[in-house]
Amino acid sequence: MDLDSALWPKDVQRCSFPKFMIGITVVTLVLIWGVYAALLCWFKGLNQTNMNDYYGFALWIWADLAIIGLGGGAFFTGFLRYLVKKDELKNIINYAVLIGFICYSSAQLILGIDVGQPLRGWFIFWHANVHSMLTEVAFCLSCYFVVLCIEYIPLILENRQLDKEPFFHHLSHNMHGIMAIFAATGAFLSCFHQGSLGGVSGVLFGRPFGFREGIFIWPWTFFLFTWSAAACGPCFTILVTKLTETISKKQLVKPDVIDLLAKISGWMMFTYIIAKTVDTWYWALYTAPSKGFNWAFFYSDNAFYGPWILWLEIVICGYIPAMLLITKKTRQKNATLWTAIILASIGVCVNRWALVLQVMAPPVLPFDTWALYIPSWQEVATTILPIAYGVILIMISYRYLPIFPQERELNPITN
């Protein structure tokens, strides 16, 4: 047994080390391209971007909110596993934590580039603006990332060689024993930062496309963002799991586990999309007219901000995947399951696109025109950077850590 195979989880099979390194090298080249673009933004400034006076929130913030929404599978699956006691989800919770860890660390990386001066990032904690929703987002986001780190550490310690050390073995075992506390903490923190990210556009009364009524100080978007993350985040977890199974040519999680998570996600999405429809209807008939605008004013004939966005988000990526997931026959059919989880993942990204970029596009003054925005290659490269980083971390974690408890049972090694 060579050193590489000695690090694999027990009784599993992995590809050869040269083949693994070829894959790592290809993704690393993409990573280097993104790092180069990030360095340009840090050393030369945000003039490397195409952001302007209209678009202070642009591609990076859209990617940040989309990644956080997709990473919602971590807090919601943890909530179901440890607090609701859905024990079947213990076989996918490790991967949900890994995906959440990647999403939230990527979000912080993107913010570090967007700030332009990451060395001053600590200002938001030391000189906190207590009247800003973004301050609450920064605190909860940072704290929840620490929670994800704590949840990810036991997986690292369960590496076959590290687990031989009594200290690491007992440490990981004890951390698993108190994981319900961290799951509850993570769910609490996630609800607030997910909600506050939605609340940012909801309180912009000078940008009526995103402005919403609400409860006390919280606009409807506060609750809808948390709801959509809990609904679509598990779909993204299932999507990445299915992609991993396809690439590895193995079944890693039993169908009943996927079916349970997909069913819960489907009902969450169904209730969410009804609430989103009511929210949109109320905004179109009451909120927008109260600000002196017809709802159609906020949808342009250009390719970026047309009415197609509304249909794509609510109907194609909302009701369709929800119905596919709550129906047992379509949920358990591979083709329709793939369709549903892909559409749901796209849907949450479209929602964030509309509430980050479309909010800024419509003219709000008589002499204004529609403001269009095309990201620079530096913005695109640094947005792809976290994807490459995530792929590398998944490759390493899958190869050397016991991510899938059912893998040995589903893929027995035959001599």
C-alpha positions as CSV (number, residue, x, y, z in Angstrom):
1,M,0.0,0.0,0.0
2,D,1.5,3.4,-1.0
3,L,1.2,6.6,1.0
4,D,-1.6,8.0,-1.1
5,S,-3.9,5.0,-0.8
6,A,-3.1,4.8,2.9
7,L,-4.8,8.2,3.3
8,W,-8.0,7.1,1.7
9,P,-11.1,6.2,3.8
10,K,-11.0,2.6,4.6
11,D,-12.4,0.0,2.1
12,V,-13.0,2.5,-0.7
13,Q,-11.5,2.9,-4.1
14,R,-10.1,6.1,-5.7
15,C,-8.6,6.9,-9.1
16,S,-4.8,6.7,-9.6
17,F,-2.7,9.6,-8.1
18,P,-1.4,10.7,-11.6
19,K,-5.0,11.0,-12.9
20,F,-6.0,12.9,-9.7
21,M,-3.1,15.3,-10.1
22,I,-4.1,16.0,-13.8
23,G,-7.5,17.0,-12.6
24,I,-6.1,19.2,-9.8
25,T,-3.7,20.8,-12.3
26,V,-6.4,21.8,-14.8
27,V,-8.6,23.4,-12.1
28,T,-5.5,25.1,-10.5
29,L,-4.8,26.9,-13.8
30,V,-8.3,28.4,-13.6
31,L,-7.6,29.3,-10.0
32,I,-4.4,31.0,-10.9
33,W,-6.2,33.1,-13.6
34,G,-8.7,34.2,-10.9
35,V,-5.9,35.0,-8.4
36,Y,-4.1,37.1,-11.0
37,A,-7.3,39.1,-11.6
38,A,-7.8,39.5,-7.9
39,L,-4.3,40.8,-7.5
40,L,-5.0,43.4,-10.3
41,C,-8.0,44.6,-8.4
42,W,-6.1,44.8,-5.1
43,F,-3.0,46.5,-6.5
44,K,-4.5,48.7,-9.2
45,G,-7.9,49.4,-7.6
46,L,-11.5,48.9,-8.5
47,N,-10.9,50.8,-11.8
48,Q,-10.2,47.2,-13.0
49,T,-14.0,46.7,-12.9
50,N,-16.9,48.1,-14.9
51,M,-18.7,49.3,-11.8
52,N,-19.8,52.9,-11.8
53,D,-22.0,55.4,-10.0
54,Y,-25.1,53.3,-10.8
55,Y,-23.6,49.9,-10.1
56,G,-21.9,50.0,-6.7
57,F,-23.3,46.5,-6.3
58,A,-22.4,44.5,-9.3
59,L,-21.3,41.0,-10.4
60,W,-19.4,40.3,-7.2
61,I,-22.3,41.1,-4.9
62,W,-24.7,39.1,-7.1
63,A,-22.3,36.1,-6.9
64,D,-21.9,36.7,-3.2
65,L,-25.6,36.6,-2.5
66,A,-26.1,33.7,-4.9
67,I,-23.4,31.6,-3.3
68,I,-24.8,32.3,0.2
69,G,-28.3,31.3,-1.0
70,L,-26.9,28.0,-2.6
71,G,-25.0,27.4,0.6
72,G,-28.2,27.5,2.6
73,G,-28.3,23.7,2.3
74,A,-25.7,23.5,5.1
75,F,-27.8,25.3,7.8
76,F,-31.1,23.8,6.7
77,T,-29.9,20.2,6.4
78,G,-28.1,20.6,9.8
79,F,-31.4,21.9,11.3
80,L,-33.3,18.9,9.9
81,R,-30.6,16.4,11.0
82,Y,-29.9,17.6,14.5
83,L,-33.0,19.6,15.6
84,V,-35.9,17.9,13.7
85,K,-34.1,14.5,14.2
86,K,-34.3,13.4,10.5
87,D,-31.6,10.8,11.2
88,E,-31.6,9.6,7.5
89,L,-29.8,12.8,6.6
90,K,-26.7,11.8,8.6
91,N,-25.6,10.2,5.4
92,I,-25.5,13.5,3.5
93,I,-24.9,16.1,6.2
94,N,-21.1,15.8,5.9
95,Y,-21.3,16.8,2.2
96,A,-23.8,19.6,3.0
97,V,-21.3,21.0,5.6
98,L,-18.5,20.8,3.0
99,I,-20.5,22.6,0.4
100,G,-21.6,25.2,2.9
101,F,-18.0,25.7,4.0
102,I,-17.0,26.2,0.4
103,C,-19.9,28.6,-0.3
104,Y,-19.3,30.8,2.8
105,S,-15.5,30.9,2.5
106,S,-16.0,31.9,-1.2
107,A,-18.5,34.6,-0.2
108,Q,-15.9,36.1,2.2
109,L,-13.2,35.9,-0.5
110,I,-15.5,37.7,-3.0
111,L,-16.2,40.4,-0.4
112,G,-12.4,40.7,0.3
113,I,-12.0,41.5,-3.4
114,D,-15.0,43.8,-3.6
115,V,-13.9,45.9,-0.6
116,G,-10.8,46.8,-2.5
117,Q,-8.7,47.2,0.6
118,P,-9.1,43.9,2.5
119,L,-6.6,44.9,5.1
120,R,-9.2,47.3,6.4
121,G,-11.9,44.6,6.6
122,W,-11.7,44.7,10.4
123,F,-13.1,48.2,10.4
124,I,-16.6,46.8,10.0
125,F,-16.2,45.0,13.4
126,W,-14.3,47.7,15.3
127,H,-16.1,50.7,13.8
128,A,-19.5,49.0,13.3
129,N,-22.4,51.0,11.9
130,V,-25.1,49.7,14.2
131,H,-27.8,51.2,11.9
132,S,-26.8,49.2,8.9
133,M,-28.2,45.8,7.9
134,L,-24.8,45.0,6.3
135,T,-23.1,45.2,9.8
136,E,-25.4,42.5,11.1
137,V,-24.7,40.5,7.9
138,A,-21.0,40.8,8.5
139,F,-21.2,39.7,12.1
140,C,-23.5,36.7,11.4
141,L,-21.7,35.7,8.2
142,S,-18.4,35.7,10.0
143,C,-19.7,33.8,13.0
144,Y,-21.5,31.2,10.9
145,F,-18.3,30.6,8.9
146,V,-16.6,29.8,12.2
147,V,-19.5,27.4,13.0
148,L,-18.9,25.7,9.6
149,C,-15.2,25.5,10.3
150,I,-16.0,23.7,13.6
151,E,-18.4,21.4,11.8
152,Y,-15.8,20.6,9.1
153,I,-12.9,19.9,11.5
154,P,-14.2,16.5,12.7
155,L,-14.2,15.4,9.1
156,I,-10.6,16.3,8.7
157,L,-9.7,14.5,12.0
158,E,-11.5,11.3,10.7
159,N,-8.9,10.9,8.0
160,R,-7.7,7.3,8.4
161,Q,-4.2,8.3,9.4
162,L,-5.1,11.2,11.7
163,D,-7.8,9.0,13.4
164,K,-5.1,6.6,14.6
165,E,-3.9,9.2,17.0
166,P,-6.0,8.8,20.2
167,F,-6.2,12.6,20.8
168,F,-7.6,13.3,17.4
169,H,-9.9,10.3,17.5
170,H,-11.5,11.4,20.8
171,L,-11.6,15.0,19.8
172,S,-13.6,14.3,16.6
173,H,-15.9,11.9,18.5
174,N,-16.6,14.5,21.2
175,M,-17.2,17.2,18.6
176,H,-19.7,15.1,16.9
177,G,-21.4,14.6,20.3
178,I,-22.1,18.3,20.7
179,M,-22.7,19.1,17.0
180,A,-26.4,19.8,17.6
181,I,-25.4,22.9,19.5
182,F,-23.5,24.2,16.5
183,A,-26.3,23.2,14.1
184,A,-28.8,25.3,16.2
185,T,-26.3,28.2,16.4
186,G,-25.8,28.0,12.6
187,A,-29.5,28.0,11.8
188,F,-30.0,31.0,14.1
189,L,-27.1,33.0,12.5
190,S,-28.1,32.0,8.9
191,C,-31.7,33.1,9.3
192,F,-30.5,36.6,10.3
193,H,-27.8,37.1,7.7
194,Q,-29.9,35.6,4.9
195,G,-32.7,37.8,5.9
196,S,-30.7,41.0,6.2
197,L,-29.1,40.4,2.7
198,G,-32.7,40.4,1.4
199,G,-33.6,43.4,3.5
200,V,-31.0,45.6,2.0
201,S,-32.8,46.0,-1.3
202,G,-36.2,46.0,0.5
203,V,-35.4,49.2,2.4
204,L,-34.1,51.1,-0.6
205,F,-37.1,53.4,-1.0
206,G,-35.2,55.4,-3.6
207,R,-35.0,52.2,-5.7
208,P,-38.7,51.2,-6.0
209,F,-38.1,48.0,-7.8
210,G,-36.7,46.4,-4.7
211,F,-38.6,48.3,-2.1
212,R,-41.1,46.3,-0.1
213,E,-43.5,46.8,2.8
214,G,-42.9,44.7,5.8
215,I,-43.3,43.9,9.5
216,F,-41.9,46.6,11.8
217,I,-38.4,47.3,10.4
218,W,-38.2,44.1,8.3
219,P,-39.4,44.2,4.6
220,W,-40.9,41.1,3.1
221,T,-37.6,40.4,1.3
222,F,-36.0,39.8,4.7
223,F,-38.2,36.7,5.1
224,L,-38.2,35.6,1.5
225,F,-34.4,35.5,1.3
226,T,-34.2,33.1,4.2
227,W,-37.1,31.1,2.9
228,S,-35.5,30.7,-0.6
229,A,-32.1,29.7,0.9
230,A,-33.8,27.0,3.0
231,A,-35.8,25.8,-0.1
232,C,-33.1,25.9,-2.8
233,G,-30.0,25.3,-0.8
234,P,-30.7,21.6,-0.3
235,C,-31.4,21.3,-4.0
236,F,-27.9,22.5,-4.7
237,T,-26.5,20.0,-2.2
238,I,-28.4,17.2,-4.1
239,L,-27.1,18.6,-7.4
240,V,-23.4,18.6,-6.3
241,T,-23.9,15.1,-4.8
242,K,-25.4,13.8,-8.1
243,L,-22.5,15.5,-10.0
244,T,-20.0,13.8,-7.7
245,E,-21.7,10.4,-8.2
246,T,-21.7,10.9,-12.0
247,I,-18.0,11.9,-12.1
248,S,-16.9,9.2,-9.7
249,K,-19.2,6.6,-11.4
250,K,-20.3,5.5,-7.9
251,Q,-23.5,5.7,-5.9
252,L,-22.5,7.6,-2.8
253,V,-25.9,8.2,-1.1
254,K,-28.9,5.8,-1.0
255,P,-32.0,7.0,-2.9
256,D,-34.1,7.2,0.2
257,V,-31.8,9.9,1.6
258,I,-32.0,12.0,-1.6
259,D,-35.7,11.4,-1.8
260,L,-36.3,12.7,1.7
261,L,-34.2,15.8,1.3
262,A,-35.8,16.5,-2.2
263,K,-39.3,16.1,-0.8
264,I,-38.7,18.5,2.1
265,S,-37.0,21.0,-0.3
266,G,-39.9,20.7,-2.7
267,W,-42.5,21.6,-0.1
268,M,-40.3,24.4,1.1
269,M,-40.0,25.7,-2.4
270,F,-43.7,25.3,-3.1
271,T,-44.7,27.4,-0.1
272,Y,-41.9,29.9,-0.9
273,I,-42.9,30.4,-4.5
274,I,-46.5,31.1,-3.4
275,A,-45.3,33.7,-1.0
276,K,-43.0,35.2,-3.7
277,T,-46.0,35.3,-6.1
278,V,-48.1,37.1,-3.5
279,D,-45.2,39.5,-2.8
280,T,-44.8,40.3,-6.5
281,W,-48.5,40.8,-7.0
282,Y,-48.8,43.2,-4.0
283,W,-45.7,45.1,-5.2
284,A,-47.1,45.4,-8.7
285,L,-50.6,46.5,-7.7
286,Y,-49.9,48.6,-4.6
287,T,-46.2,49.3,-3.7
288,A,-44.9,50.5,-7.1
289,P,-48.0,52.6,-7.9
290,S,-47.7,54.2,-4.4
291,K,-44.3,55.5,-5.5
292,G,-45.7,56.8,-8.8
293,F,-44.6,53.9,-11.1
294,N,-46.4,51.3,-13.1
295,W,-44.8,47.8,-12.5
296,A,-44.0,47.4,-16.2
297,F,-41.8,50.5,-16.0
298,F,-39.1,48.4,-14.3
299,Y,-38.8,45.8,-17.1
300,S,-36.9,46.9,-20.2
301,D,-36.8,45.6,-23.7
302,N,-33.1,45.0,-23.4
303,A,-31.7,41.4,-23.0
304,F,-30.7,41.9,-19.3
305,Y,-33.8,43.2,-17.6
306,G,-36.8,42.1,-19.6
307,P,-40.0,40.6,-18.3
308,W,-38.6,37.2,-19.0
309,I,-36.7,37.5,-15.7
310,L,-40.1,37.4,-13.8
311,W,-41.3,34.3,-15.7
312,L,-38.0,32.6,-15.4
313,E,-37.7,33.1,-11.7
314,I,-41.3,32.4,-10.6
315,V,-42.7,29.9,-13.2
316,I,-39.8,28.1,-14.8
317,C,-37.5,28.0,-11.8
318,G,-40.1,28.2,-9.2
319,Y,-43.4,26.4,-9.7
320,I,-42.0,23.8,-12.1
321,P,-39.2,22.4,-9.9
322,A,-41.5,22.7,-6.8
323,M,-44.2,20.5,-8.5
324,L,-41.6,18.0,-9.7
325,L,-40.1,17.6,-6.2
326,I,-43.4,17.3,-4.3
327,T,-44.7,14.7,-6.7
328,K,-43.3,11.3,-5.7
329,K,-43.3,9.8,-9.2
330,T,-41.2,12.7,-10.7
331,R,-39.1,13.1,-7.6
332,Q,-37.9,9.5,-7.8
333,K,-37.3,9.6,-11.6
334,N,-33.7,10.5,-12.3
335,A,-34.3,12.8,-15.3
336,T,-37.0,14.9,-13.6
337,L,-35.0,15.0,-10.4
338,W,-32.0,16.4,-12.3
339,T,-34.3,18.9,-14.0
340,A,-35.8,20.1,-10.7
341,I,-32.6,20.6,-8.8
342,I,-30.9,22.4,-11.7
343,L,-33.9,24.7,-12.2
344,A,-34.2,25.4,-8.4
345,S,-30.5,26.3,-8.2
346,I,-30.8,28.6,-11.2
347,G,-34.0,30.1,-9.7
348,V,-32.3,31.4,-6.5
349,C,-29.5,32.9,-8.6
350,V,-32.0,34.7,-10.8
351,N,-33.7,36.1,-7.7
352,R,-30.4,37.5,-6.5
353,W,-29.6,38.8,-9.9
354,A,-32.9,40.8,-10.0
355,L,-32.5,42.2,-6.5
356,V,-28.9,43.1,-6.9
357,L,-28.5,44.3,-10.5
358,Q,-32.0,45.1,-11.8
359,V,-32.7,47.2,-8.7
360,M,-30.0,49.6,-10.0
361,A,-30.9,49.6,-13.7
362,P,-34.3,51.5,-14.0
363,P,-34.2,55.3,-14.2
364,V,-35.7,56.9,-11.1
365,L,-35.3,60.5,-12.2
366,P,-36.9,62.2,-15.2
367,F,-33.6,62.9,-17.0
368,D,-32.2,59.3,-16.3
369,T,-32.0,56.4,-18.7
370,W,-31.7,52.7,-18.3
371,A,-28.2,51.9,-16.9
372,L,-26.7,48.8,-18.4
373,Y,-23.7,47.0,-17.0
374,I,-21.3,44.5,-18.5
375,P,-18.7,43.0,-16.1
376,S,-15.0,43.3,-16.9
377,W,-12.9,40.2,-17.4
378,Q,-11.3,40.8,-14.0
379,E,-14.8,40.6,-12.4
380,V,-15.6,37.4,-14.3
381,A,-12.3,35.8,-13.4
382,T,-12.5,36.6,-9.7
383,T,-16.1,35.3,-9.7
384,I,-15.0,32.0,-11.3
385,L,-12.1,31.8,-8.8
386,P,-14.2,30.5,-5.9
387,I,-15.7,27.9,-8.2
388,A,-12.2,26.5,-9.0
389,Y,-11.3,26.7,-5.3
390,G,-14.5,24.8,-4.4
391,V,-13.8,22.1,-7.0
392,I,-10.3,21.6,-5.6
393,L,-11.5,21.3,-2.0
394,I,-14.2,18.8,-3.0
395,M,-11.7,16.7,-4.9
396,I,-9.3,16.6,-1.9
397,S,-12.0,16.0,0.6
398,Y,-13.7,13.3,-1.4
399,R,-10.3,11.5,-1.9
400,Y,-9.0,11.6,1.7
401,L,-11.9,12.2,4.0
402,P,-14.9,9.9,4.9
403,I,-17.5,12.3,3.5
404,F,-20.1,9.6,2.5
405,P,-20.8,7.0,5.3
406,Q,-22.7,4.8,2.8
407,E,-20.0,4.6,0.2
408,R,-18.5,1.4,1.4
409,E,-21.9,-0.3,1.6
410,L,-23.0,0.8,-1.9
411,N,-19.7,0.2,-3.6
412,P,-18.1,-3.0,-2.1
413,I,-14.5,-3.7,-3.2
414,T,-14.2,-7.0,-5.0
415,N,-10.8,-8.8,-5.2
